[in-house]
Amino acid sequence: MDAFQVDGALGAKLAARIDRPEGATEAVALFAHCFTCTKDILAARTIAKQLAKRGIATVRFDFTGLGSSAGEFASTDFSSNVGDLVRVADAMRDAIGAPQLLIGHSLGGAAVLVAAGQIPEVRAVATIGAPADADHVVENFAADLSRIEEDGQARVTLAGRPFHIRREFIEDLRAQKVLAAVAKMRAALLVLHAPLDQTVGVENATRIFLAAKHPKSYVSLDDADHLLSDYENARYAADVIAAWAARYIDARPKNTAGAAHEGVRATSLGGRFRTRLTVDRHAMLADEPITYGGDETGPNPYDYLAAALAACTLMTMRLYGERKGFAVDATVDVVHGKVHARGCEEEVNVIPGKDGKIDRFQRIIRFGPGTAAENRERLLEIADKCPVHRTLEAGAAIVTRAAGPADAA
């Protein structure tokens, strides 16, 4: 986690930090916190940490006059918050890359919706409990509103802390056109909102969603509160954002056209098991389930082995059908498990006398109406002749050595 400073929209030094992945950085995100909050609230910390586990370096910062940032909160307004976001994005561009993903919580969500059009690299925007109008925040100090308008400013209490609110702050909020910015936004949008949010009603999510163009998505945060003060809710929000954003940003394996290595290459992506697999021009993710200590960002190695058998089986049957002049309409399911060798002797060829557990791949072939009944029995026989089936059944030699100077990088 790297701490750094940025010159904000009003000239004050903004305190920021980067939550980096342990392995390679696959994408970059920028997080904007809620009104009068800081970059270090539970929701911000949890979301940034979870995104880092998914390979997304995430920058979070304190707006002018809040947290560890310099400046006076009383001199700020919504426009300066948007300006702070753009300034931080500018600084990121030279340091770790401009953000492709913007995430905003509450009023920070409204700010990223407006800022997205000013940061050309942004491909996806996620909001959490965001208001559809910036002046929704006025409800936090509605009792003091007449005093602010009459005297030009007033000292109000927000979340148990005193703040000076100026008349100009209110006027700036009222002048904002958040939904107009949403309608013009070219990035994909994800709206997350809790239906029981007592601070920003869920109807705001509806208005934002309806104003946006596709692609857009909505996810309910169920029983979460406005601040996502429960760790599990914050982690869930982060996991949803990461999974959704992977379609639009670079938080997924790259196309590796022209790769110099032969065969399959596995590269760590941080976390405990998260791995990138590259095969010629193709790329995939591998991981382990959460129950085994992984992050479940991809299939596990045995899933890939079962997938190879399923794919090869279907390809072999289709090739046979093509040669014989008939259609093959079928799906192939493969389930991997461990069984005792002696209990499996009647099903498969097991080395005589072998004891203990062995790997068992159960293959289930379902024929559709496009496969004639008279061809199905023969196709089941052909399935047993697929190359991957034969390799698994016969075994293979595996040779391991350290790379030498002559090996391609």
C-alpha positions as CSV (number, residue, x, y, z in Angstrom):
1,M,0.0,0.0,0.0
2,D,1.6,3.3,-1.2
3,A,0.8,6.7,0.2
4,F,1.2,9.8,-2.0
5,Q,0.0,13.3,-2.3
6,V,-1.8,15.2,-5.2
7,D,-2.5,18.9,-5.7
8,G,-6.3,19.1,-5.5
9,A,-8.7,21.3,-7.4
10,L,-8.4,24.1,-4.8
11,G,-4.6,23.8,-4.5
12,A,-4.6,21.9,-1.3
13,K,-2.5,18.7,-0.9
14,L,-4.7,15.6,-1.1
15,A,-3.8,12.5,0.8
16,A,-4.1,9.3,-1.3
17,R,-3.0,5.7,-1.2
18,I,-2.8,2.8,-3.6
19,D,-3.9,-0.7,-2.7
20,R,-1.8,-2.8,-5.0
21,P,-2.2,-6.5,-6.1
22,E,0.5,-8.9,-4.8
23,G,1.1,-10.0,-8.4
24,A,0.7,-8.2,-11.7
25,T,-1.7,-5.3,-12.0
26,E,-4.4,-6.1,-14.4
27,A,-6.4,-2.8,-14.2
28,V,-6.6,0.5,-12.2
29,A,-9.5,1.9,-10.3
30,L,-10.3,5.1,-8.4
31,F,-12.6,5.2,-5.4
32,A,-14.5,8.3,-4.1
33,H,-15.7,8.2,-0.6
34,C,-19.0,9.4,0.8
35,F,-19.9,12.9,2.0
36,T,-17.8,14.0,5.1
37,C,-16.3,10.5,5.2
38,T,-12.6,9.6,4.5
39,K,-10.7,7.1,2.4
40,D,-10.2,5.0,5.4
41,I,-13.8,4.0,6.3
42,L,-14.5,0.3,6.4
43,A,-16.3,0.3,3.0
44,A,-13.4,2.0,1.2
45,R,-10.7,-0.1,2.8
46,T,-12.6,-3.4,2.2
47,I,-13.5,-2.7,-1.4
48,A,-9.9,-1.5,-2.2
49,K,-8.4,-4.6,-0.6
50,Q,-10.8,-7.0,-2.3
51,L,-10.2,-5.4,-5.7
52,A,-6.5,-5.7,-5.2
53,K,-7.0,-9.4,-4.7
54,R,-8.6,-9.5,-8.1
55,G,-5.6,-7.8,-9.7
56,I,-7.1,-4.3,-9.7
57,A,-4.8,-1.6,-8.2
58,T,-7.2,0.8,-6.4
59,V,-6.5,4.4,-5.4
60,R,-8.5,6.0,-2.7
61,F,-8.1,9.6,-1.4
62,D,-9.5,12.2,1.0
63,F,-11.3,15.1,-0.6
64,T,-10.1,18.6,0.2
65,G,-10.5,19.4,3.9
66,L,-11.3,15.8,4.9
67,G,-9.3,13.0,6.5
68,S,-5.6,13.6,6.0
69,S,-6.0,16.0,3.1
70,A,-5.1,19.7,3.6
71,G,-7.5,22.6,2.9
72,E,-10.7,23.8,4.5
73,F,-13.8,21.8,4.0
74,A,-15.8,25.0,4.2
75,S,-14.2,26.2,1.0
76,T,-15.2,23.1,-1.0
77,D,-18.3,22.2,-3.0
78,F,-19.5,19.5,-5.2
79,S,-17.7,21.0,-8.2
80,S,-14.4,21.0,-6.3
81,N,-14.9,17.3,-5.4
82,V,-15.3,16.5,-9.1
83,G,-12.2,18.5,-9.7
84,D,-10.3,16.6,-7.0
85,L,-11.3,13.3,-8.7
86,V,-10.0,14.6,-12.1
87,R,-6.7,15.8,-10.5
88,V,-6.1,12.4,-8.8
89,A,-6.8,10.6,-12.1
90,D,-4.3,12.9,-13.8
91,A,-1.6,12.0,-11.2
92,M,-2.4,8.3,-11.6
93,R,-2.0,8.5,-15.4
94,D,1.8,9.1,-15.0
95,A,2.3,6.9,-11.9
96,I,0.3,3.6,-12.4
97,G,-2.0,4.4,-15.3
98,A,-5.2,6.3,-15.5
99,P,-8.3,4.7,-13.9
100,Q,-10.4,2.5,-16.2
101,L,-12.9,2.0,-13.3
102,L,-14.5,4.6,-11.1
103,I,-16.2,3.7,-7.9
104,G,-18.2,6.2,-5.9
105,H,-20.0,5.8,-2.5
106,S,-23.0,8.0,-1.7
107,L,-22.2,11.6,-2.8
108,G,-18.9,10.2,-4.1
109,G,-21.1,8.2,-6.4
110,A,-22.7,11.3,-7.8
111,A,-19.2,12.8,-8.2
112,V,-17.8,9.9,-10.3
113,L,-20.9,10.0,-12.5
114,V,-20.1,13.6,-13.4
115,A,-16.3,13.1,-13.5
116,A,-16.4,10.1,-15.8
117,G,-16.9,12.3,-18.8
118,Q,-13.7,14.2,-18.0
119,I,-11.4,11.1,-17.7
120,P,-11.1,9.6,-21.2
121,E,-9.7,6.2,-20.0
122,V,-12.8,5.4,-17.9
123,R,-14.6,2.3,-19.2
124,A,-16.8,1.4,-16.3
125,V,-18.4,3.3,-13.4
126,A,-19.9,1.7,-10.2
127,T,-22.0,3.6,-7.7
128,I,-22.9,2.5,-4.2
129,G,-25.9,4.2,-2.5
130,A,-25.5,7.2,-4.7
131,P,-28.1,10.1,-4.9
132,A,-29.6,11.0,-8.3
133,D,-29.2,14.7,-7.5
134,A,-26.2,16.2,-5.8
135,D,-28.5,18.5,-3.7
136,H,-29.9,15.4,-2.0
137,V,-27.1,15.9,0.5
138,V,-28.9,19.1,1.7
139,E,-31.3,16.8,3.6
140,N,-28.4,16.2,6.0
141,F,-28.6,19.7,7.3
142,A,-32.1,20.8,6.3
143,A,-32.8,22.2,9.7
144,D,-30.0,24.7,9.3
145,L,-30.8,25.6,5.7
146,S,-32.6,28.9,6.4
147,R,-29.7,30.0,8.6
148,I,-27.1,29.1,6.0
149,E,-29.1,31.1,3.3
150,E,-29.7,34.1,5.6
151,D,-26.2,34.3,7.2
152,G,-24.1,33.0,4.2
153,Q,-22.8,30.1,6.3
154,A,-23.5,28.1,9.4
155,R,-21.9,25.5,11.6
156,V,-23.7,22.2,11.4
157,T,-23.2,18.8,12.9
158,L,-22.9,15.9,10.5
159,A,-22.2,12.3,11.7
160,G,-21.3,13.7,15.1
161,R,-18.7,16.2,13.8
162,P,-19.0,20.0,13.2
163,F,-18.7,21.4,9.7
164,H,-19.0,24.9,8.2
165,I,-21.4,24.9,5.3
166,R,-21.5,28.0,3.0
167,R,-24.4,29.3,0.9
168,E,-22.2,28.8,-2.2
169,F,-22.0,25.1,-1.3
170,I,-25.8,24.8,-1.4
171,E,-26.0,26.8,-4.7
172,D,-23.4,24.6,-6.3
173,L,-25.2,21.5,-5.3
174,R,-28.5,22.8,-6.8
175,A,-26.8,23.7,-10.0
176,Q,-25.5,20.2,-10.7
177,K,-27.1,18.0,-13.4
178,V,-26.1,14.5,-12.4
179,L,-28.7,12.7,-14.4
180,A,-27.7,14.7,-17.5
181,A,-24.1,13.6,-17.0
182,V,-25.4,10.0,-16.7
183,A,-27.3,10.2,-19.9
184,K,-24.2,11.4,-21.8
185,M,-21.8,8.9,-20.1
186,R,-20.1,6.5,-22.5
187,A,-18.9,4.1,-19.8
188,A,-20.7,0.9,-18.6
189,L,-22.6,1.5,-15.4
190,L,-23.3,-0.6,-12.3
191,V,-25.7,0.7,-9.7
192,L,-25.5,-0.9,-6.3
193,H,-28.1,0.2,-3.7
194,A,-29.6,-1.2,-0.5
195,P,-33.4,-1.2,-0.6
196,L,-33.6,-0.2,3.1
197,D,-31.1,2.6,2.8
198,Q,-32.3,5.2,5.3
199,T,-29.9,8.0,4.0
200,V,-30.3,7.8,0.3
201,G,-33.6,6.2,-0.7
202,V,-33.5,3.3,-3.3
203,E,-35.6,5.4,-5.7
204,N,-32.4,7.3,-6.5
205,A,-31.0,4.1,-7.9
206,T,-34.0,3.7,-10.2
207,R,-33.6,7.3,-11.5
208,I,-29.9,6.8,-12.2
209,F,-30.4,3.4,-13.9
210,L,-33.2,4.7,-16.1
211,A,-31.1,7.8,-17.1
212,A,-28.2,5.6,-18.2
213,K,-27.7,4.1,-21.6
214,H,-26.7,0.4,-22.0
215,P,-24.6,-1.4,-20.9
216,K,-26.0,-0.9,-17.4
217,S,-26.6,-3.3,-14.5
218,Y,-28.3,-3.1,-11.1
219,V,-27.5,-5.1,-7.9
220,S,-29.4,-5.0,-4.7
221,L,-27.4,-4.8,-1.5
222,D,-30.2,-6.4,0.5
223,D,-29.9,-5.6,4.2
224,A,-26.8,-3.4,4.0
225,D,-26.9,0.1,5.6
226,H,-25.9,3.2,3.7
227,L,-22.3,3.2,4.9
228,L,-21.7,-0.5,4.2
229,S,-20.5,-0.7,7.8
230,D,-20.8,-4.5,7.8
231,Y,-17.7,-6.2,6.5
232,E,-19.5,-9.0,4.7
233,N,-21.7,-6.5,2.8
234,A,-18.7,-4.4,1.8
235,R,-16.8,-7.5,0.6
236,Y,-19.8,-8.6,-1.4
237,A,-20.0,-5.2,-3.1
238,A,-16.4,-5.4,-4.0
239,D,-16.7,-9.0,-5.4
240,V,-19.7,-7.9,-7.5
241,I,-17.9,-4.8,-8.8
242,A,-14.8,-6.8,-9.7
243,A,-16.7,-9.6,-11.5
244,W,-18.9,-7.1,-13.4
245,A,-16.0,-4.8,-14.3
246,A,-13.9,-7.6,-15.8
247,R,-16.1,-7.4,-18.9
248,Y,-15.2,-3.8,-19.6
249,I,-11.8,-3.1,-18.2
250,D,-8.5,-5.0,-18.4
251,A,-9.0,-7.0,-15.2
252,R,-8.8,-10.2,-17.1
253,P,-6.1,-12.1,-18.9
254,K,-4.6,-10.3,-21.9
255,N,-4.5,-11.6,-25.5
256,T,-1.0,-12.8,-25.8
257,A,-0.6,-12.8,-29.6
258,G,3.0,-13.4,-30.6
259,A,4.0,-14.9,-27.2
260,A,7.5,-16.5,-27.4
261,H,6.8,-19.4,-25.1
262,E,5.7,-22.8,-26.2
263,G,2.8,-24.8,-24.7
264,V,1.0,-23.4,-21.6
265,R,2.4,-20.8,-19.3
266,A,1.2,-20.2,-15.7
267,T,1.9,-16.9,-14.1
268,S,1.0,-15.8,-10.6
269,L,-1.5,-12.9,-10.3
270,G,-1.3,-12.5,-6.5
271,G,-3.4,-13.8,-3.8
272,R,-2.9,-17.3,-2.7
273,F,-3.7,-19.3,-5.9
274,R,-4.9,-16.8,-8.6
275,T,-3.0,-17.7,-11.8
276,R,-3.0,-16.6,-15.4
277,L,-2.8,-19.3,-18.0
278,T,-1.6,-18.3,-21.5
279,V,-1.9,-20.8,-24.4
280,D,-0.6,-19.3,-27.7
281,R,-3.0,-16.4,-28.4
282,H,-5.5,-17.4,-25.7
283,A,-5.6,-16.6,-22.0
284,M,-7.6,-17.9,-19.0
285,L,-7.7,-17.7,-15.2
286,A,-7.2,-20.5,-12.7
287,D,-7.8,-20.4,-9.0
288,E,-9.1,-22.5,-6.1
289,P,-12.5,-22.3,-4.4
290,I,-12.9,-20.0,-1.4
291,T,-13.3,-23.2,0.8
292,Y,-9.8,-24.2,-0.1
293,G,-8.3,-20.7,0.6
294,G,-8.6,-19.3,-2.9
295,D,-10.6,-16.4,-4.3
296,E,-12.6,-18.4,-6.8
297,T,-11.8,-16.1,-9.7
298,G,-11.4,-19.1,-12.2
299,P,-11.7,-22.8,-12.5
300,N,-9.3,-25.0,-10.5
301,P,-6.7,-27.2,-12.3
302,Y,-8.9,-30.3,-12.1
303,D,-11.7,-28.4,-13.7
304,Y,-9.5,-27.7,-16.6
305,L,-8.5,-31.3,-16.9
306,A,-12.2,-32.3,-16.9
307,A,-12.9,-29.6,-19.4
308,A,-10.2,-31.0,-21.7
309,L,-11.9,-34.4,-21.6
310,A,-15.4,-33.0,-22.2
311,A,-14.2,-30.8,-25.1
312,C,-12.1,-33.6,-26.7
313,T,-15.0,-36.1,-26.4
314,L,-17.5,-33.8,-28.2
315,M,-15.0,-32.9,-30.9
316,T,-14.2,-36.5,-31.5
317,M,-17.8,-37.5,-31.9
318,R,-18.6,-34.5,-34.2
319,L,-15.6,-35.4,-36.4
320,Y,-16.8,-39.0,-36.6
321,G,-20.3,-37.8,-37.5
322,E,-18.9,-35.5,-40.2
323,R,-16.9,-38.3,-41.8
324,K,-20.0,-40.6,-41.8
325,G,-22.3,-37.9,-43.0
326,F,-24.7,-37.5,-40.0
327,A,-25.3,-34.8,-37.5
328,V,-24.1,-35.0,-33.9
329,D,-26.3,-33.1,-31.5
330,A,-24.9,-33.7,-28.0
331,T,-23.6,-32.2,-24.8
332,V,-20.9,-33.7,-22.6
333,D,-20.7,-33.4,-18.8
334,V,-17.6,-34.5,-16.9
335,V,-17.5,-34.7,-13.1
336,H,-14.2,-35.3,-11.4
337,G,-13.8,-37.0,-8.0
338,K,-11.6,-39.3,-5.9
339,V,-12.7,-42.9,-5.3
340,H,-11.2,-46.0,-3.9
341,A,-9.5,-48.1,-6.6
342,R,-11.1,-51.4,-5.6
343,G,-14.6,-50.0,-5.7
344,C,-13.9,-48.7,-9.3
345,E,-12.6,-51.9,-10.8
346,E,-15.9,-52.9,-12.5
347,E,-16.3,-49.4,-14.1
348,V,-12.8,-48.8,-15.6
349,N,-9.5,-50.5,-16.1
350,V,-7.6,-50.3,-12.9
351,I,-4.1,-51.6,-12.4
352,P,-4.5,-55.0,-10.7
353,G,-3.7,-54.8,-7.0
354,K,-3.8,-51.1,-6.9
355,D,-5.1,-49.8,-3.6
356,G,-6.0,-46.4,-2.1
357,K,-7.8,-43.6,-4.0
358,I,-7.7,-42.8,-7.6
359,D,-9.1,-40.0,-9.8
360,R,-12.4,-40.8,-11.4
361,F,-13.9,-38.8,-14.3
362,Q,-17.6,-39.5,-14.8
363,R,-18.6,-38.6,-18.3
364,I,-22.3,-38.1,-19.1
365,I,-23.3,-37.7,-22.8
366,R,-26.7,-36.3,-23.5
367,F,-28.0,-36.6,-27.1
368,G,-30.4,-34.1,-28.5
369,P,-33.1,-34.7,-31.1
370,G,-30.6,-33.9,-33.9
371,T,-28.8,-37.2,-33.3
372,A,-30.5,-40.1,-34.9
373,A,-31.2,-43.0,-32.5
374,E,-29.4,-45.5,-34.6
375,N,-26.2,-43.6,-34.3
376,R,-26.1,-43.1,-30.6
377,E,-24.6,-46.4,-29.5
378,R,-21.7,-46.1,-32.0
379,L,-21.0,-42.5,-30.8
380,L,-20.7,-43.8,-27.2
381,E,-18.0,-46.1,-28.5
382,I,-16.3,-43.3,-30.4
383,A,-16.3,-41.2,-27.2
384,D,-13.9,-43.7,-25.6
385,K,-11.5,-43.2,-28.4
386,C,-11.0,-39.5,-27.9
387,P,-7.2,-38.6,-27.5
388,V,-7.6,-37.0,-24.0
389,H,-9.5,-40.1,-22.8
390,R,-6.7,-42.3,-24.1
391,T,-4.0,-40.2,-22.4
392,L,-5.8,-40.2,-19.1
393,E,-6.3,-43.9,-19.3
394,A,-2.8,-44.8,-20.3
395,G,-0.9,-42.3,-18.2
396,A,1.8,-39.9,-19.5
397,A,5.5,-39.1,-18.9
398,I,6.1,-35.7,-17.1
399,V,9.6,-34.3,-17.3
400,T,10.5,-31.3,-15.1
401,R,13.7,-29.2,-15.4
402,A,14.9,-25.7,-14.7
403,A,14.9,-23.2,-17.6
404,G,18.2,-22.6,-19.2
405,P,19.7,-19.7,-21.3
406,A,18.4,-21.3,-24.5
407,D,14.8,-21.3,-23.4
408,A,12.6,-18.5,-24.6
409,A,11.6,-15.9,-22.0
